[in-house]
Amino acid sequence: MVISRKVQLRLNVFFVTVAIVLIVILSMYELGYLDELLTVLAEDNYIFYWMMFIGFLAEIVAGSMGMGYGVICTTTLLFLNIPPHIVSASIHSAESFTTAAGSISHVKLKNVSKSLVKKLAIPAVIGAVIGALCLTYLGEYYAKITKTLIAFYTLYLGFRILSNAFKKKQSKALKRKTNLTRLGLIGGFIDSFAGGGWGPLVTGTLIKNSFTPRFAVGSSTVAKFILTLTAAVTFFFTLGIQHWSIIAGLLLGGIVTAPFSAMLTAKLPVKGMFVVIGLLVIIMSSITIYKSVF
């Protein structure tokens, strides 16, 4: 079996990460700190291990469908009653690493249009900062209202994901005029404020408007990395690090899966995954809305 450069790069990142983790674990064992670490990881009803599982599943979906990581993580964390500002801060902190790996892959494979990245990323950064600041304030003082609004948004995304399973292939058409500045600004704000949504909104719009798919996905991924890093830094200065167990779990779960997600793309039934994930997001969002309202 011939391994593509993208898969090879991800495998290299995976093996380096595993080696670092093993070195850290062995060092802690030798120093007598391993038991303390395991005790800390078991706090908050083993949330670290739950987040590893969610990160694992979310990365499989994102690697197969090109979107869905933020939506799945946000829906799950809200369902687990995590405050909205902690949800978005945790997801963007973890995604800073996973989107970096994806961006490097797309750059090496020449799937990136520099002009498209610039037109999307600059307004996306502005939107991400505004979204993070709004969520930091609203998430702390109006948590119930904010949580309900975000749950309604993920419910909408769930229907969008579900509809993709039954969408007919469009014939090639002329590229529609797209306001990239507005798209980047709105996408950055929504992704930062709601914890996800860049993929379905921005990447989906670019492909729908007949941008070349490889450049749409590659350029959108690089712009996503820039806005994700911006949002993570903004949350760091406004909230600090108070959610490291969630970040570490999502990050490790995603790293374990990332090298193999490209291989799984051809194996998994994408249409079936759209249906399952769409229904799952809809159900969990509906329960979250019910719990918030009643």
Salt bridges, closest charged atoms under 4 A:
GLU95 OE1 - LYS224 NZ 3.26
ASP191 OD1 - HIS92 NE2 2.70
ASP191 OD2 - LYS224 NZ 2.81
